[in-house]
Amino acid sequence: MRCFFHLVSNHDEIIDNAGIEVQDLESAKAQAQTAIEELRAEIGTEAHDWSGWRLEIVCPLGTLLHSVQLTQSIH
């Protein structure tokens, strides 16, 4: 199944137009966690800049499958 990983806040969106193929939702969650860990390594101490942001996993039809608050995962 193809999943898309959007970064979303109340004021902005960074849309994933490519998505990736995953086995199932659990695989998508694992990919999301990997992406968040990479983001954490990249932004380091600037994690507060992501307050209010979340990573949303959606299907090709746009249905929300899972959401992770970035500040919960980064801290």
SEDRENVEX-382045 format. One line per field, with one value per atom (N, C-alpha, C): x, y, z; atom name; chain; residue number from 1; residue in three letters. Coordinates in Angstrom, 2 decimals. Example, Ala and Ser with C-alpha at 12.3 -4.5 7.8 and 13.67 -1.06 7.14 Angstrom:
! residues 2
c1: [13.19,12.30,13.20,12.85,13.67,12.90]
c2: [-5.69,-4.50,-3.30,-2.25,-1.06,0.03]
c3: [7.80,7.80,7.80,7.08,7.14,7.87]
mimar: [N,CA,C,N,CA,C]
marse: [A,A,A,A,A,A]
zami: [1,1,1,2,2,2]
vexmi: [ALA,ALA,ALA,SER,SER,SER]
//
This chain:
! residues 75
c1: [0.84,0.00,0.88,0.44,1.19,0.70,1.66,1.35,2.10,1.51,2.11,2.32,3.41,3.79,3.83,2.79,2.68,3.09,3.83,4.12,3.08,2.35,1.19,1.21,0.88,0.64,-0.69,-1.08,-2.33,-2.23,-0.99,-0.80,-0.13,0.39,1.17,1.16,1.53,1.64,2.84,3.53,4.57,4.09,3.62,2.94,3.94,3.78,4.55,3.75,4.21,3.51,3.94,5.06,5.58,5.08,5.15,4.77,5.74,5.48,6.28,5.37,5.83,5.11,5.53,4.55,4.81,3.94,4.33,3.57,2.20,2.21,0.99,1.16,0.16,0.20,1.35,1.65,2.76,4.09,4.26,5.46,5.51,4.36,4.28,4.65,4.17,4.52,6.01,6.62,8.06,8.82,8.36,8.97,8.83,7.66,7.42,8.39,8.58,9.49,10.92,11.31,12.64,12.78,11.76,11.79,11.90,11.18,11.22,12.61,13.20,14.55,15.57,15.42,16.31,16.10,14.86,14.56,15.17,15.05,15.63,17.15,17.81,19.26,19.62,18.77,19.03,18.83,17.75,17.44,18.05,18.46,19.14,18.39,19.03,18.46,17.33,17.05,15.98,14.63,14.47,13.24,12.03,12.24,11.12,10.46,11.20,10.65,9.54,9.46,8.46,7.26,7.18,6.04,4.76,3.77,2.51,2.48,3.60,3.67,3.41,2.86,2.64,2.95,3.29,3.51,2.27,1.60,0.37,0.65,0.24,0.31,-1.06,-1.13,-2.41,-2.32,-3.48,-3.57,-3.72,-3.66,-3.79,-5.10,-6.14,-7.41,-7.44,-6.36,-6.28,-6.81,-7.19,-7.69,-6.54,-6.71,-5.70,-5.65,-4.46,-4.28,-3.64,-2.77,-2.07,-1.44,-1.32,-0.72,0.20,1.37,2.34,2.73,2.55,3.01,4.55,5.17,6.62,7.27,6.68,7.30,7.28,6.28,6.24,7.34,7.59,8.59,10.01,10.16,11.49,12.06,11.24,11.74,11.97]
c2: [-1.17,0.00,1.23,2.27,3.52,4.44,5.03,6.00,7.29,8.39,9.71,10.27,11.02,11.52,13.06,13.68,15.14,15.73,16.82,17.60,18.70,18.77,19.66,20.42,21.71,22.51,23.21,24.02,24.76,25.84,26.19,27.31,26.95,25.74,25.42,23.91,23.52,22.11,21.92,20.83,20.39,19.04,19.02,17.86,16.92,15.65,14.58,14.14,14.51,14.14,12.80,12.26,11.01,9.80,9.86,8.73,7.57,6.50,5.29,4.07,2.97,1.71,1.04,0.61,-0.10,-1.35,-2.30,-3.55,-3.31,-2.49,-2.28,-1.02,-0.70,0.51,0.47,-0.69,-0.79,-0.44,-0.86,-0.50,1.00,1.59,3.03,3.79,3.30,3.92,3.84,2.71,2.55,3.52,3.69,4.66,6.07,6.38,7.70,7.96,6.96,7.11,7.34,6.63,6.83,8.25,8.75,10.11,11.13,10.90,11.81,11.79,10.62,10.51,11.25,11.14,11.86,13.37,13.78,15.19,15.67,14.87,15.21,15.41,14.51,14.62,15.87,16.21,17.36,18.69,18.79,20.08,20.25,19.18,19.24,20.04,21.08,21.86,22.79,22.86,23.73,23.02,21.97,21.19,22.03,23.09,23.94,24.59,24.73,25.32,24.45,23.18,22.27,22.11,22.95,22.91,23.14,22.27,22.38,21.63,21.06,20.31,18.83,18.16,16.72,16.09,14.82,14.05,13.19,13.38,12.63,11.60,10.38,9.31,9.22,9.37,9.31,8.33,7.79,6.90,7.74,7.11,7.86,8.65,8.23,8.95,10.13,10.28,11.40,11.08,9.84,9.45,9.39,10.04,10.02,8.64,8.03,6.70,6.75,7.75,7.87,9.27,9.80,11.11,11.07,11.75,11.81,13.26,13.76,15.11,15.11,16.04,16.03,16.35,17.24,17.59,16.42,15.56,14.38,13.40,13.27,12.32,12.87,14.17,14.77,14.87,15.14,15.31,14.00]
c3: [0.00,0.00,0.00,-0.67,-0.73,0.37,1.08,2.12,1.85,2.28,2.14,3.54,3.71,5.01,4.95,5.45,5.41,6.75,6.69,7.90,7.96,9.07,9.15,10.48,10.42,11.62,11.43,12.39,12.25,11.19,10.79,9.87,8.55,8.44,7.25,7.01,5.81,5.44,4.53,4.73,3.80,3.30,2.06,1.50,0.83,1.10,0.45,-0.77,-1.95,-3.18,-3.74,-3.26,-3.80,-3.03,-1.71,-0.88,-1.05,-0.29,-0.41,-0.28,-0.83,-0.70,0.60,1.37,2.62,2.66,3.51,3.65,4.28,5.36,6.13,6.98,7.79,8.60,9.60,10.16,11.11,10.43,9.19,8.44,8.18,7.90,7.68,8.95,10.11,11.39,11.64,11.30,11.47,10.57,9.35,8.43,8.96,9.52,10.10,11.25,12.11,13.24,12.76,11.70,11.12,10.60,9.91,9.38,10.51,11.60,12.74,13.39,13.50,14.07,13.19,11.87,10.96,11.10,11.25,11.45,12.76,13.81,15.11,14.98,14.27,14.09,13.29,12.34,11.48,12.21,13.01,13.63,15.01,15.63,16.92,17.97,18.49,19.59,19.15,17.87,17.38,17.37,18.17,18.20,18.57,19.36,19.74,18.53,17.44,16.22,15.63,16.01,15.49,16.41,17.44,18.35,17.55,17.74,17.02,15.69,15.28,14.04,14.30,13.31,13.39,12.03,12.07,10.86,10.67,9.54,9.26,8.17,8.43,7.43,6.80,5.48,4.78,3.62,3.25,2.10,0.83,-0.34,-1.60,-1.73,-1.02,-1.07,-0.11,0.69,1.62,3.02,3.25,4.56,5.56,6.70,7.75,8.38,8.37,8.94,10.33,10.53,11.80,11.86,13.07,13.26,14.47,14.35,15.44,15.65,16.87,17.21,17.21,16.50,16.42,17.76,18.52,19.79,20.76,20.70,21.56,21.17,19.89,19.43,19.54,19.40,19.39,20.80,21.78,23.15,23.84]
mimar: [N,CA,C,N,CA,C,N,CA,C,N,CA,C,N,CA,C,N,CA,C,N,CA,C,N,CA,C,N,CA,C,N,CA,C,N,CA,C,N,CA,C,N,CA,C,N,CA,C,N,CA,C,N,CA,C,N,CA,C,N,CA,C,N,CA,C,N,CA,C,N,CA,C,N,CA,C,N,CA,C,N,CA,C,N,CA,C,N,CA,C,N,CA,C,N,CA,C,N,CA,C,N,CA,C,N,CA,C,N,CA,C,N,CA,C,N,CA,C,N,CA,C,N,CA,C,N,CA,C,N,CA,C,N,CA,C,N,CA,C,N,CA,C,N,CA,C,N,CA,C,N,CA,C,N,CA,C,N,CA,C,N,CA,C,N,CA,C,N,CA,C,N,CA,C,N,CA,C,N,CA,C,N,CA,C,N,CA,C,N,CA,C,N,CA,C,N,CA,C,N,CA,C,N,CA,C,N,CA,C,N,CA,C,N,CA,C,N,CA,C,N,CA,C,N,CA,C,N,CA,C,N,CA,C,N,CA,C,N,CA,C,N,CA,C,N,CA,C,N,CA,C,N,CA,C,N,CA,C,N,CA,C]
marse: [A,A,A,A,A,A,A,A,A,A,A,A,A,A,A,A,A,A,A,A,A,A,A,A,A,A,A,A,A,A,A,A,A,A,A,A,A,A,A,A,A,A,A,A,A,A,A,A,A,A,A,A,A,A,A,A,A,A,A,A,A,A,A,A,A,A,A,A,A,A,A,A,A,A,A,A,A,A,A,A,A,A,A,A,A,A,A,A,A,A,A,A,A,A,A,A,A,A,A,A,A,A,A,A,A,A,A,A,A,A,A,A,A,A,A,A,A,A,A,A,A,A,A,A,A,A,A,A,A,A,A,A,A,A,A,A,A,A,A,A,A,A,A,A,A,A,A,A,A,A,A,A,A,A,A,A,A,A,A,A,A,A,A,A,A,A,A,A,A,A,A,A,A,A,A,A,A,A,A,A,A,A,A,A,A,A,A,A,A,A,A,A,A,A,A,A,A,A,A,A,A,A,A,A,A,A,A,A,A,A,A,A,A,A,A,A,A,A,A,A,A,A,A,A,A]
zami: [1,1,1,2,2,2,3,3,3,4,4,4,5,5,5,6,6,6,7,7,7,8,8,8,9,9,9,10,10,10,11,11,11,12,12,12,13,13,13,14,14,14,15,15,15,16,16,16,17,17,17,18,18,18,19,19,19,20,20,20,21,21,21,22,22,22,23,23,23,24,24,24,25,25,25,26,26,26,27,27,27,28,28,28,29,29,29,30,30,30,31,31,31,32,32,32,33,33,33,34,34,34,35,35,35,36,36,36,37,37,37,38,38,38,39,39,39,40,40,40,41,41,41,42,42,42,43,43,43,44,44,44,45,45,45,46,46,46,47,47,47,48,48,48,49,49,49,50,50,50,51,51,51,52,52,52,53,53,53,54,54,54,55,55,55,56,56,56,57,57,57,58,58,58,59,59,59,60,60,60,61,61,61,62,62,62,63,63,63,64,64,64,65,65,65,66,66,66,67,67,67,68,68,68,69,69,69,70,70,70,71,71,71,72,72,72,73,73,73,74,74,74,75,75,75]
vexmi: [MET,MET,MET,ARG,ARG,ARG,CYS,CYS,CYS,PHE,PHE,PHE,PHE,PHE,PHE,HIS,HIS,HIS,LEU,LEU,LEU,VAL,VAL,VAL,SER,SER,SER,ASN,ASN,ASN,HIS,HIS,HIS,ASP,ASP,ASP,GLU,GLU,GLU,ILE,ILE,ILE,ILE,ILE,ILE,ASP,ASP,ASP,ASN,ASN,ASN,ALA,ALA,ALA,GLY,GLY,GLY,ILE,ILE,ILE,GLU,GLU,GLU,VAL,VAL,VAL,GLN,GLN,GLN,ASP,ASP,ASP,LEU,LEU,LEU,GLU,GLU,GLU,SER,SER,SER,ALA,ALA,ALA,LYS,LYS,LYS,ALA,ALA,ALA,GLN,GLN,GLN,ALA,ALA,ALA,GLN,GLN,GLN,THR,THR,THR,ALA,ALA,ALA,ILE,ILE,ILE,GLU,GLU,GLU,GLU,GLU,GLU,LEU,LEU,LEU,ARG,ARG,ARG,ALA,ALA,ALA,GLU,GLU,GLU,ILE,ILE,ILE,GLY,GLY,GLY,THR,THR,THR,GLU,GLU,GLU,ALA,ALA,ALA,HIS,HIS,HIS,ASP,ASP,ASP,TRP,TRP,TRP,SER,SER,SER,GLY,GLY,GLY,TRP,TRP,TRP,ARG,ARG,ARG,LEU,LEU,LEU,GLU,GLU,GLU,ILE,ILE,ILE,VAL,VAL,VAL,CYS,CYS,CYS,PRO,PRO,PRO,LEU,LEU,LEU,GLY,GLY,GLY,THR,THR,THR,LEU,LEU,LEU,LEU,LEU,LEU,HIS,HIS,HIS,SER,SER,SER,VAL,VAL,VAL,GLN,GLN,GLN,LEU,LEU,LEU,THR,THR,THR,GLN,GLN,GLN,SER,SER,SER,ILE,ILE,ILE,HIS,HIS,HIS]
//
